Amino acid sequence: MFTINFNDKTTLYEQLYHRIRTDIESGFLGQNEKLPSKRKLAKHLQISISTVQNAYEQLLAEGYIISKEKKGYYVCDEPVFAGRKIIIPPPLVITEPQAESPQFDLKTNAVDTEHFPYSVWSRLMRESMRENPTVLLHSLHPQGNYDLRVEIANYLQAFRDVNITPEQIILGAGIEYIIGLITELLPVAFFAYENPGYMKIRKILESRRMDAVAVPVDNNGLIVEKLAQTGATAVFVTASNHFPTGAVMGVGRRRQLIEWAEQSDERYIIEDDFNSEFRFVLKPIPALQSLDTSEKVIYINSFAQTLAPSLRMAYAVLPETLLQRYREKLMFYSCTVSQFEQLTLKRFLQGGYYERHLGRMKTVYRNRQKIFIDGLSPIIENLILDGQKAGLHLQIKSAKLTECELVKLANDKGVRVYPFSDFYAVPPPETHTVALGFAGCGDDELREVAGRLCAAWE
């Protein structure tokens, strides 16, 4: 017999529904067994007929019971399987002591969050809501908000020498999404990537089962002669500030790379303009795309390093030929960045706040780099330091210590540094080099980190 708890927060009809369902799943109520009429069950349980009606209707909708005209409700005539029971695992008991994480983690992708313009950003968010709140709830154009794309195009033309139209820009949630979109635009491409380089590109290509090959780089960037020997039809490059070496691809090598792409209609260059804004010597290097007159360069960038990683806003600039292919085959994808964030970023760019923020952060990072290098001065004559011209990390190479020894000795002093072999395709070489990101630490922290590294490596 069913019982109803009138003090339970669960509604009466849900209590009745769950009880009948449990009895059917357990076999207590057999197949084709007749259920009490709504009136009789309501009178017995002292509840309303509508409550019983709602419970029966829910069971009927889910297929646990059937309704026979002028006869009533019956248990269905097919076997019913019980749902999976949720088993809460016991608390995790750690039997062995776990190694403590280093106090300071010099990640190469860390950024400063202390100087993020919170007050300006929050004000622009409120203005976006007040101006036209209904727009925030509407579906977006697949390529993203048009007004924001206009502002991005203006910025790229003014500061990166990229000559484009807003129609060529596609917005997405992170570089990973953008790279995935490119693989769908080039479904039969044979991709190449820099070695060393941004290894997440390799992982994305592998996860999508794309053919890919690593191409070596030198002090002038990706070696085009080696690329030509691979048979690749598309290549990822960081021409203006190679990751992780910081090498700049000279104009001669750039023209050579564009000429390689021009040799086939299906060849494309994907330029990842990573950290190009943060160059501390002279002005930023123009984008490779600025030399492209043959519609061969796909330009990609994001606001993760310049604003905040959590904003997850990235974009691609497609050549006209690929833009047509995108509109024919991939316009069914919805834009993955919210209208709310796009309208706020539009205002941020429109008001000149982004340009001022970049200028401020360039000064902050330049000062932090100087503090860090000055702190390492006691041991710098025994090491090779590189990467000072641009970017948010440095490289230190030792003639005597292996990278494993450099990592371990630093870790023993509470500092995590990263072996350069992590940026190579397998099998990685012994580089005797480590990468040290300085953007995520404050001035005093960098002084302490430098002191610890001096003690570790002296």
Salt bridges, closest charged atoms under 4 A:
ASP23 OD2 - ARG19 NE 3.77
GLU25 OE2 - ARG21 NE 3.01
GLU62 OE1 - ARG21 NH1 3.86
ASP105 OD2 - ARG416 NH1 3.47
ASP112 OD2 - HIS115 ND1 3.04
ASP112 OD1 - ARG368 NH2 2.76
GLU114 OE1 - ARG368 NH2 3.97
GLU127 OE2 - ARG123 NH1 3.10
GLU127 OE1 - ARG347 NH1 3.17
GLU131 OE1 - ARG347 NH2 1.98
GLU176 OE2 - LYS200 NZ 2.80
GLU176 OE1 - ARG312 NH2 2.91
GLU184 OE2 - ARG208 NH1 3.88
GLU194 OE1 - HIS242 NE2 3.64
GLU206 OE2 - ARG202 NE 3.78
ASP218 OD2 - ARG253 NH2 3.08
GLU266 OE1 - ARG325 NH2 3.90
ASP273 OD2 - ARG160 NE 2.68
ASP374 OD2 - LYS370 NZ 2.85
ASP412 OD2 - LYS408 NZ 3.03
ASP443 OD1 - ARG368 NE 3.76
ASP444 OD1 - ARG447 NH1 2.96
GLU448 OE2 - ARG452 NH2 2.65
